[in-house]
Amino acid sequence: MQTLRHLSPQKHDRVLDLLEKEPCDEVFVKQAISVLQMIQTLNSNQARIKFETFLDNVEKHILKRNGFNMLIRNVPRVAQLCDDQEVPIKYVHMRETLKQYGDLVTFHMIRGTVYVKFSQQETCVQMHSKINNMMMGSNILSTEVL
């Protein structure tokens, strides 16, 4: 997969970081190898599109396999306070925010994307309706219920 990184470096790196925390099953890995080999034979534009779709599929497979039920994209690295001071958004800040919505089981923050596991699916639906397309700093959050 490393030779295809140039097609979508940010997404590639985020998925690799996720794989370090939540490994894939062996059957999925074997299927992925054949897809990656096929992608390498395509022209650059087709390869980029197929590779991004492949990375999205890997990401969702990992999340569903490990019980994650929500995805929050485009989270900024820093938050703007009232006095124009910027503060880095850290794990503890995100945990406290997510806990306000419901019973938080676990989550991972990886390169502007937060993978969340709530104990109840209804919590995800409620949170999605409240924060999807919400502005956070200069970023617009995008959420997805899995």
N, C-alpha and C positions, 0 to 999 in steps of 0.2 A: 504494500500500500504506500510505502514511502516514496516510490518513484512517481506516484500519481499526485502527491501532495500539492504540486504547483497548480493543479486544476482548481483547488478550493482550500487554500492553506488554513484559514481560520476554522472552518468547519471540520477539516481533517484533524487539526490539533485538539479541538474540543472533544471530538469523538474518541480520539486516542486517550485523552485524559479520563474520559468516562470509562473506557475499557479497563484502565488501570484500577479503578474503584469497583467496577461491576463487570467481571469477565463474562464472555459469551460461552455458550455451550459448544462442544466439539462438532456437532452436526452442522450448526449454523456457520462455523468457521470454514468447514470444508466447502459448503455452498458458496460462501463469500469469495473464496479463492478463485473459483471458476468465473464468477462475475467480474472480479478484478482483472483476470486474464483477458476476458472479452473486451473490457473497457480499454485496455492498453492497445487494442488493435484498431480503435476508432480514430477518426480525425479529431483535432483538438476541441472543436466546438461540441461535437456529439459526445466526446469523452467527458467534457466538463459537466454537461447536463446529466449524463448517466451516473457519473461519479457523485455528484451532489445528491441525486435521488438515492443512490446506494448508501451514502452516509446517513441520510434521513432515515432510511429503513433500518440500518444498523442501530442507530440511536433509539428508535422506537422499540425495536426488538429487545434491546438491553433493558429499557425502562419497564416494558410490560412484563418481561421475564422476572424482574426483581420487584414487581409490585408498585412501582412508581405510578402515580395517577394524575400528575399535573406537570406542565412544562411552562416556564416563564422565560421569555427571550428578551434580549435587548436591555438588560439591567445595567445601568451605568456603573462605572467604577467608583464614582464619587457622588455624594449628595450635597446639594447647596443648602446651607442654613440661612436663616433670616438675615443675618448680618453679612451676607455675601462670602461667608467662610465655607470652603469646601472640606468635606470630611469623607475619608474612604469608607465605602460600604463593606463591612466585614461580616463574617459568618454570624457573629453574635447579634448584629443588627437585623440581619435577614431572619434569623431564628425567632427573635422577639416579634417581628412583624408577622411572620407566618403563623405563630402560635395564637395571634389575636383572632384568626379566622376559624380555628378548630383544633382538634387533637392531632398534632404534628408527630408523625412517627420518625421520619428522617428526611434529609434533603442534602443535595450536593450543589455547590456553586462552582461552575466551571466557565471561565471566559465569557461572562455576561449572560450566561444561561443558568437557570436554577431548575433542578430536577427535584420534585417534591413528592413525598408519600404521606398523605393524610390517612387517618384510620377510616374515614367515611368518604365515599365518593361524592355525597351531597355537598360536602365542604368545598370540593374542587369546583363544582358547578356554581356555587354561590360566589366563591372568590373570582372565578373567571368572569362572571357577569359584572363584578365590581371593578376589576382592575384591567381587563382587556382593553387595549387602545388608550390606556391612561398615560398621561405625560409624567415622566420622572426625570427631572432635570431637563436636558434637551433631547432625551430619548423617549420614544413611544413604546410602552411595554406591549408585548404580544404574548397571550397565554393560550394554552391548549389543554383541554381535559383529555386524558388518555383512557 
